[in-house]
Amino acid sequence: MSEFASPRAVLLRLLDGVTAGRHEGLPRLYAEDAVVVHPLAEPAARIEGRAALREHYARLERLPLEMTTRNLVVHQTADPEVIVAEFEYAGRNTETGRGFVVPNVFVLRVRDGRIVESRDYTQHRAFEEAMA
């Protein structure tokens, strides 16, 4: 039996940290050489390495957002390292009161309890509209 956290457990820690605003601990969920791709961002974004992820989450920390995760469905795959998560972030801009719902599909590869690769299919435009 493995002593490392399962991909599902790592995903739940990630979502909990994002929605609770505990961004400083999130980079520890990733491998040093992790790669996160946001294919639906305009332009598409690629974040490489834990240091870059630390910067990414530091930027998110400054945003005036309250969020929860809802409608989470986790799909196991034939590869024990890979899961697919479908969910929504629901929240509001704390400065304007504007509400939002952001659909997401994350494809995570977790090895030895750390995210080594993630493809985050997020509707970035919904976040941008909430911040307007």
DAKA-V51785 format. One record per helix or strand of 2 or more residues. SS is the DSSP state (A for helix, B for strand). FROM is the first residue (numbers start at 0). TO is the last residue. If there is no record, write none. Layout:
ss->{SS | SS}
from->{FROM | FROM}
to->{TO | TO}
//
This chain:
ss->{A | A | B | B | A | B | B | B | B | A}
from->{6 | 22 | 29 | 44 | 49 | 64 | 81 | 98 | 113 | 123}
to->{19 | 28 | 37 | 47 | 60 | 75 | 92 | 110 | 121 | 130}
//
